Amino acid sequence: LREDNEMTTALPRVKSRSGSVDDITYKIIGSGPALVLLPLGLAPSAWSSVASDLPQNFTVVHLGGPRLGILPVLETRGAVSHTKPFSFGHMVRGLVDRLNIPVQKESHVLEIGSGSGVLLRDLCRRRPKALLTGVDFNPYLVEEAKSLVERAGMSSNVRFEVGNAEDLSNFEDNPFDAVMSVTVAEELDADKMIASMIRVCKPGGYIGIVVRATDIPFGLHACLPREELAKFENQFVFENDRAPSCATASLYKRLHGFKLSDLVYGPFLTVYTDPDGVVERFRISGYVSTLEAG
Protein backbone atom coordinates (compact mmCIF):
# COMPACT_ATOMS: atom_id res chain seq x y z
CA LEU A 1 0.00 0.00 0.00
CA ARG A 2 1.39 3.45 -0.82
CA GLU A 3 0.33 7.05 -1.01
CA ASP A 4 -0.10 8.30 -4.57
CA ASN A 5 -0.61 11.94 -5.53
CA GLU A 6 -2.86 10.87 -8.38
CA MET A 7 -5.26 9.02 -6.08
CA THR A 8 -8.50 10.85 -5.34
CA THR A 9 -8.98 9.08 -1.98
CA ALA A 10 -6.04 8.63 0.39
CA LEU A 11 -5.55 5.19 1.94
CA PRO A 12 -6.03 5.12 5.73
CA ARG A 13 -2.82 5.29 7.71
CA VAL A 14 -2.25 2.11 9.72
CA LYS A 15 -0.81 2.78 13.16
CA SER A 16 -0.49 -0.85 14.25
CA ARG A 17 0.87 -3.93 12.51
CA SER A 18 -2.49 -5.66 12.52
CA GLY A 19 -6.14 -4.74 12.73
CA SER A 20 -9.26 -4.40 10.62
CA VAL A 21 -11.05 -1.84 8.44
CA ASP A 22 -14.68 -2.41 7.43
CA ASP A 23 -14.60 -6.21 7.94
CA ILE A 24 -11.25 -6.55 6.16
CA THR A 25 -8.50 -7.72 8.47
CA TYR A 26 -4.85 -6.98 7.86
CA LYS A 27 -1.49 -8.09 9.19
CA ILE A 28 1.66 -6.23 8.16
CA ILE A 29 5.16 -7.65 8.43
CA GLY A 30 8.53 -6.95 6.86
CA SER A 31 10.03 -3.93 5.12
CA GLY A 32 10.52 -2.76 1.56
CA PRO A 33 8.03 -2.35 -1.31
CA ALA A 34 4.47 -3.23 -0.39
CA LEU A 35 3.14 -6.65 -1.39
CA VAL A 36 -0.53 -7.40 -0.77
CA LEU A 37 -1.53 -11.07 -0.32
CA LEU A 38 -5.19 -11.99 -0.75
CA PRO A 39 -6.78 -15.29 0.41
CA LEU A 40 -6.26 -18.21 -1.98
CA GLY A 41 -9.71 -19.80 -2.04
CA LEU A 42 -9.77 -23.20 -0.35
CA ALA A 43 -6.02 -23.90 -0.66
CA PRO A 44 -4.96 -25.24 2.79
CA SER A 45 -1.34 -24.14 2.42
CA ALA A 46 -2.30 -20.64 1.17
CA TRP A 47 0.84 -18.46 1.32
CA SER A 48 2.62 -20.54 3.98
CA SER A 49 5.34 -21.83 1.64
CA VAL A 50 6.65 -18.30 1.05
CA ALA A 51 5.45 -16.57 4.23
CA SER A 52 8.87 -16.59 5.90
CA ASP A 53 10.83 -15.40 2.85
CA LEU A 54 8.71 -12.53 1.53
CA PRO A 55 9.03 -10.21 4.58
CA GLN A 56 12.80 -10.12 4.06
CA ASN A 57 12.33 -8.12 0.87
CA PHE A 58 8.79 -6.71 1.05
CA THR A 59 6.35 -5.07 3.41
CA VAL A 60 3.84 -7.90 3.27
CA VAL A 61 0.19 -7.06 3.88
CA HIS A 62 -1.92 -10.17 4.55
CA LEU A 63 -5.62 -9.43 4.01
CA GLY A 64 -8.55 -11.49 5.24
CA GLY A 65 -12.02 -11.28 6.69
CA PRO A 66 -15.55 -12.22 5.63
CA ARG A 67 -15.54 -10.03 2.50
CA LEU A 68 -12.56 -11.67 0.77
CA GLY A 69 -11.69 -15.01 -0.83
CA ILE A 70 -14.07 -17.93 -0.42
CA LEU A 71 -15.62 -16.56 2.80
CA PRO A 72 -18.41 -14.49 1.16
CA VAL A 73 -19.53 -17.63 -0.70
CA LEU A 74 -19.56 -19.78 2.45
CA GLU A 75 -21.23 -17.09 4.55
CA THR A 76 -23.92 -16.30 1.98
CA ARG A 77 -24.60 -19.95 1.20
CA GLY A 78 -25.06 -20.83 4.87
CA ALA A 79 -27.20 -17.83 5.78
CA VAL A 80 -30.88 -18.37 6.57
CA SER A 81 -33.45 -16.04 5.02
CA HIS A 82 -37.17 -16.20 5.69
CA THR A 83 -37.78 -15.04 2.12
CA LYS A 84 -35.86 -18.03 0.69
CA PRO A 85 -37.38 -21.19 2.22
CA PHE A 86 -35.42 -23.51 -0.10
CA SER A 87 -32.01 -22.03 0.70
CA PHE A 88 -28.92 -24.00 1.62
CA GLY A 89 -29.15 -22.67 5.18
CA HIS A 90 -32.70 -23.97 5.56
CA MET A 91 -31.59 -27.36 4.27
CA VAL A 92 -28.89 -27.54 6.96
CA ARG A 93 -31.42 -26.53 9.61
CA GLY A 94 -33.53 -29.47 8.50
CA LEU A 95 -30.53 -31.76 8.96
CA VAL A 96 -29.77 -30.33 12.41
CA ASP A 97 -33.38 -30.82 13.52
CA ARG A 98 -33.00 -34.54 12.75
CA LEU A 99 -29.89 -34.76 14.95
CA ASN A 100 -32.05 -34.44 18.08
CA ILE A 101 -29.89 -31.72 19.66
CA PRO A 102 -31.76 -30.53 22.77
CA VAL A 103 -32.62 -26.85 23.23
CA GLN A 104 -32.47 -26.64 27.03
CA LYS A 105 -29.78 -29.23 27.75
CA GLU A 106 -26.01 -29.30 27.23
CA SER A 107 -24.82 -31.45 24.35
CA HIS A 108 -21.58 -31.82 22.40
CA VAL A 109 -21.74 -31.41 18.62
CA LEU A 110 -18.98 -31.74 16.02
CA GLU A 111 -19.05 -30.35 12.49
CA ILE A 112 -16.52 -31.76 10.03
CA GLY A 113 -15.41 -29.28 7.39
CA SER A 114 -16.71 -26.28 9.33
CA GLY A 115 -15.31 -23.69 6.90
CA SER A 116 -16.13 -20.16 8.02
CA GLY A 117 -18.23 -21.47 10.91
CA VAL A 118 -21.47 -20.02 9.54
CA LEU A 119 -23.46 -23.21 10.22
CA LEU A 120 -22.22 -23.58 13.79
CA ARG A 121 -22.95 -19.94 14.56
CA ASP A 122 -26.53 -20.46 13.39
CA LEU A 123 -26.74 -23.63 15.48
CA CYS A 124 -25.41 -21.76 18.52
CA ARG A 125 -28.22 -19.23 18.22
CA ARG A 126 -30.81 -22.02 18.06
CA ARG A 127 -29.17 -24.32 20.66
CA PRO A 128 -27.54 -21.90 23.14
CA LYS A 129 -26.63 -24.61 25.65
CA ALA A 130 -24.80 -26.80 23.14
CA LEU A 131 -21.00 -26.98 23.09
CA LEU A 132 -19.98 -26.89 19.45
CA THR A 133 -16.70 -27.89 17.81
CA GLY A 134 -15.71 -27.31 14.20
CA VAL A 135 -12.80 -29.06 12.52
CA ASP A 136 -11.38 -28.15 9.12
CA PHE A 137 -8.32 -29.17 7.11
CA ASN A 138 -7.68 -25.54 6.13
CA PRO A 139 -5.79 -23.48 8.76
CA TYR A 140 -6.81 -20.22 7.06
CA LEU A 141 -10.51 -21.06 7.38
CA VAL A 142 -10.05 -22.15 11.00
CA GLU A 143 -8.50 -18.79 11.91
CA GLU A 144 -11.22 -16.88 10.06
CA ALA A 145 -13.92 -18.95 11.80
CA LYS A 146 -12.36 -18.20 15.20
CA SER A 147 -12.39 -14.49 14.41
CA LEU A 148 -16.02 -14.50 13.29
CA VAL A 149 -17.25 -16.48 16.29
CA GLU A 150 -15.37 -14.15 18.64
CA ARG A 151 -17.00 -11.12 17.01
CA ALA A 152 -20.38 -12.83 17.44
CA GLY A 153 -19.72 -13.30 21.18
CA MET A 154 -19.95 -17.09 20.97
CA SER A 155 -16.40 -18.12 21.92
CA SER A 156 -17.55 -19.79 25.15
CA ASN A 157 -19.78 -22.20 23.18
CA VAL A 158 -18.05 -22.60 19.81
CA ARG A 159 -14.46 -23.55 19.07
CA PHE A 160 -12.52 -24.50 15.96
CA GLU A 161 -9.38 -26.50 15.27
CA VAL A 162 -7.43 -27.93 12.37
CA GLY A 163 -8.01 -31.61 11.69
CA ASN A 164 -8.33 -34.36 9.11
CA ALA A 165 -11.84 -35.67 8.47
CA GLU A 166 -10.51 -39.09 7.45
CA ASP A 167 -9.12 -39.94 10.91
CA LEU A 168 -10.19 -37.19 13.38
CA SER A 169 -7.14 -38.05 15.48
CA ASN A 170 -7.74 -34.81 17.44
CA PHE A 171 -10.46 -36.60 19.40
CA GLU A 172 -10.82 -39.65 21.61
CA ASP A 173 -13.58 -42.20 21.06
CA ASN A 174 -17.22 -41.22 21.60
CA PRO A 175 -17.10 -37.64 22.98
CA PHE A 176 -19.90 -36.19 20.80
CA ASP A 177 -23.68 -36.51 20.97
CA ALA A 178 -24.02 -35.55 17.31
CA VAL A 179 -21.61 -35.31 14.37
CA MET A 180 -22.41 -33.65 11.07
CA SER A 181 -20.73 -33.05 7.74
CA VAL A 182 -22.01 -30.80 4.95
CA THR A 183 -20.54 -31.01 1.43
CA VAL A 184 -17.22 -32.50 2.55
CA ALA A 185 -17.43 -36.14 1.46
CA GLU A 186 -17.00 -34.97 -2.15
CA GLU A 187 -13.41 -33.98 -1.42
CA LEU A 188 -11.94 -37.06 0.31
CA ASP A 189 -12.35 -40.75 1.10
CA ALA A 190 -16.00 -40.82 2.16
CA ASP A 191 -15.85 -44.26 3.80
CA LYS A 192 -12.94 -43.21 6.01
CA MET A 193 -14.79 -40.04 6.98
CA ILE A 194 -17.96 -41.94 7.89
CA ALA A 195 -15.95 -44.44 9.97
CA SER A 196 -14.29 -41.55 11.82
CA MET A 197 -17.65 -39.90 12.46
CA ILE A 198 -18.97 -43.10 13.97
CA ARG A 199 -15.88 -43.50 16.16
CA VAL A 200 -16.20 -40.06 17.76
CA CYS A 201 -19.99 -40.23 18.19
CA LYS A 202 -21.44 -41.56 21.42
CA PRO A 203 -23.44 -44.81 21.28
CA GLY A 204 -27.03 -43.76 20.63
CA GLY A 205 -25.85 -40.46 19.15
CA TYR A 206 -26.71 -39.03 15.75
CA ILE A 207 -24.75 -38.59 12.51
CA GLY A 208 -25.85 -36.28 9.70
CA ILE A 209 -24.25 -36.08 6.26
CA VAL A 210 -25.05 -33.89 3.26
CA VAL A 211 -23.35 -34.28 -0.12
CA ARG A 212 -23.89 -32.51 -3.41
CA ALA A 213 -26.18 -34.41 -5.78
CA THR A 214 -24.12 -34.39 -8.97
CA ASP A 215 -26.33 -37.20 -10.29
CA ILE A 216 -29.22 -34.68 -10.42
CA PRO A 217 -29.10 -31.80 -12.95
CA PHE A 218 -27.98 -28.56 -11.33
CA GLY A 219 -29.28 -26.14 -13.95
CA LEU A 220 -32.90 -27.27 -13.93
CA HIS A 221 -34.11 -23.93 -15.24
CA ALA A 222 -31.01 -22.73 -17.08
CA CYS A 223 -32.05 -21.35 -20.46
CA LEU A 224 -29.10 -22.69 -22.44
CA PRO A 225 -28.67 -24.72 -25.64
CA ARG A 226 -28.32 -28.44 -24.95
CA GLU A 227 -24.60 -28.55 -25.74
CA GLU A 228 -23.77 -25.60 -23.49
CA LEU A 229 -26.01 -26.95 -20.73
CA ALA A 230 -23.96 -30.17 -20.79
CA LYS A 231 -20.78 -28.13 -20.26
CA PHE A 232 -22.49 -26.29 -17.42
CA GLU A 233 -23.43 -29.56 -15.71
CA ASN A 234 -19.97 -31.11 -16.19
CA GLN A 235 -18.37 -28.60 -13.85
CA PHE A 236 -20.27 -30.20 -10.93
CA VAL A 237 -19.17 -33.81 -11.53
CA PHE A 238 -17.04 -35.02 -8.63
CA GLU A 239 -16.96 -38.79 -8.77
CA ASN A 240 -17.70 -42.06 -10.50
CA ASP A 241 -19.06 -45.23 -8.90
CA ARG A 242 -15.57 -46.45 -7.92
CA ALA A 243 -14.20 -43.16 -6.58
CA PRO A 244 -13.45 -42.84 -2.85
CA SER A 245 -15.27 -39.50 -2.72
CA CYS A 246 -19.05 -39.24 -2.66
CA ALA A 247 -21.30 -36.73 -4.42
CA THR A 248 -24.27 -38.87 -5.49
CA ALA A 249 -26.98 -41.11 -4.06
CA SER A 250 -24.23 -43.71 -3.59
CA LEU A 251 -24.06 -42.17 -0.10
CA TYR A 252 -27.09 -44.28 0.82
CA LYS A 253 -25.36 -47.49 -0.25
CA ARG A 254 -22.20 -46.53 1.64
CA LEU A 255 -24.09 -45.91 4.88
CA HIS A 256 -25.66 -49.36 4.67
CA GLY A 257 -22.15 -50.78 5.03
CA PHE A 258 -21.85 -49.40 8.56
CA LYS A 259 -23.61 -50.51 11.74
CA LEU A 260 -26.11 -47.69 11.95
CA SER A 261 -29.77 -47.77 12.94
CA ASP A 262 -32.80 -45.62 12.12
CA LEU A 263 -31.34 -44.44 8.82
CA VAL A 264 -33.28 -41.60 7.18
CA TYR A 265 -32.52 -40.75 3.55
CA GLY A 266 -33.78 -38.24 1.08
CA PRO A 267 -32.76 -35.52 -1.34
CA PHE A 268 -33.37 -31.89 -0.46
CA LEU A 269 -33.68 -29.28 -3.17
CA THR A 270 -31.87 -25.99 -2.66
CA VAL A 271 -32.65 -23.10 -4.97
CA TYR A 272 -30.33 -20.33 -6.18
CA THR A 273 -32.33 -17.56 -7.83
CA ASP A 274 -30.43 -14.29 -7.38
CA PRO A 275 -28.42 -13.58 -10.56
CA ASP A 276 -26.33 -11.05 -8.65
CA GLY A 277 -25.86 -13.25 -5.58
CA VAL A 278 -22.40 -14.25 -4.36
CA VAL A 279 -23.04 -17.98 -4.67
CA GLU A 280 -24.66 -17.65 -8.09
CA ARG A 281 -21.78 -15.56 -9.43
CA PHE A 282 -19.32 -18.13 -8.03
CA ARG A 283 -21.13 -20.89 -9.94
CA ILE A 284 -21.44 -18.85 -13.13
CA SER A 285 -17.73 -17.98 -13.12
CA GLY A 286 -16.91 -21.69 -13.22
CA TYR A 287 -19.30 -22.15 -16.13
CA VAL A 288 -17.79 -19.24 -18.06
CA SER A 289 -14.31 -20.69 -17.52
CA THR A 290 -15.55 -24.02 -18.87
CA LEU A 291 -16.91 -22.36 -22.02
CA GLU A 292 -13.70 -20.38 -22.57
CA ALA A 293 -11.58 -23.53 -22.16
CA GLY A 294 -13.84 -25.53 -24.50
C-alpha positions, 0 to 999 in steps of 0.5 A, spaced: 500 500 500 502 506 498 500 514 497 499 516 490 498 523 488 494 521 483 489 518 487 483 521 489 482 518 496 487 517 500 488 510 503 487 510 511 494 510 515 495 504 519 498 505 526 499 498 528 501 492 525 495 488 525 487 490 525 481 491 521 477 496 516 470 495 514 470 487 515 477 486 512 483 484 516 490 486 515 497 483 518 503 487 516 510 484 516 517 486 513 520 492 510 521 494 503 516 495 497 508 493 499 506 486 497 498 485 498 496 477 499 489 476 498 486 469 500 487 463 496 480 460 495 480 453 499 487 452 498 490 449 505 497 451 504 495 458 502 501 463 502 505 458 507 510 456 503 513 463 502 510 466 508 517 466 511 521 469 505 517 474 503 518 479 509 525 479 508 524 483 501 517 486 502 512 489 506 507 484 506 500 485 507 496 479 509 488 481 508 482 477 510 475 477 513 468 475 511 468 479 504 474 476 501 476 469 498 471 464 499 468 466 505 463 471 502 460 464 498 460 460 504 457 465 509 452 467 503 450 460 502 449 458 509 445 464 511 438 463 513 433 467 510 425 467 511 424 469 504 428 463 501 425 457 504 429 452 499 435 455 501 442 451 503 441 454 510 434 452 511 436 445 508 442 444 513 437 446 519 432 441 517 438 436 517 440 439 524 433 438 527 434 430 525 440 430 529 435 431 536 440 436 539 436 438 545 434 446 546 435 446 554 440 441 555 447 441 554 450 437 548 456 436 544 456 437 537 462 436 532 461 439 524 466 436 520 469 441 514 466 447 518 469 452 513 467 459 516 463 457 521 457 459 519 453 453 520 455 452 527 454 460 529 446 459 526 446 452 530 449 456 537 443 461 536 438 455 536 441 451 541 444 456 546 446 450 551 450 446 546 458 446 546 460 446 538 466 444 535 468 445 528 474 441 525 477 443 518 483 441 514 484 448 512 488 453 517 486 459 514 478 457 514 479 455 522 482 462 523 477 466 520 472 462 523 475 463 530 475 471 528 467 471 526 465 467 532 469 471 537 465 477 534 459 474 534 460 473 542 460 465 541 467 463 543 464 460 550 460 455 546 463 454 539 471 452 538 474 450 531 481 446 530 485 444 524 483 436 523 483 431 518 476 428 516 478 421 514 481 420 521 479 425 526 485 423 530 484 430 534 479 426 538 478 420 543 472 415 542 465 417 543 465 424 545 460 427 541 452 426 541 451 428 534 456 429 528 455 432 522 458 433 515 455 438 509 458 437 502 465 435 505 465 427 502 466 430 495 473 432 497 476 425 500 475 418 502 468 418 504 468 411 507 474 413 512 470 419 513 464 416 515 468 411 519 471 416 523 464 420 524 462 413 527 468 413 532 467 419 535 460 419 536 457 416 542 453 410 542 445 412 541 448 419 538 446 421 531 450 422 525 448 427 519 451 427 512 449 432 506 453 431 499 452 434 493 447 431 488 451 431 482 447 425 479 441 430 479 441 436 474 444 442 477 441 447 472 434 445 472 431 452 469 437 454 465 435 457 459 441 454 455 442 450 448 443 443 450 450 442 448 452 448 453 447 446 458 452 439 458 458 443 459 455 447 465 453 440 468 460 437 467 463 442 472 459 439 478 461 432 476 465 429 482 466 422 482 464 415 479 461 409 482 468 407 484 471 413 486 473 414 494 469 421 494 461 421 494 457 426 491 451 422 489 446 417 491 451 412 492 451 415 499 445 411 501 449 405 499 455 406 503 451 408 509 448 401 509 455 398 510 456 401 517 452 398 523 447 404 523 440 404 525 434 408 524 437 411 517 433 416 514 434 418 507 432 423 502 434 428 497 433 436 499 432 441 493 436 448 494 434 453 490 439 459 487 435 464 484 439 471 485 443 472 478 447 477 482 448 473 488 455 471 491 453 464 490 450 464 483 456 468 481 461 463 483 457 458 480 457 462 473 464 464 473 466 456 473 461 455 467 464 461 463 471 458 464 468 451 462 466 455 455 472 459 454 476 452 455 472 448 450 
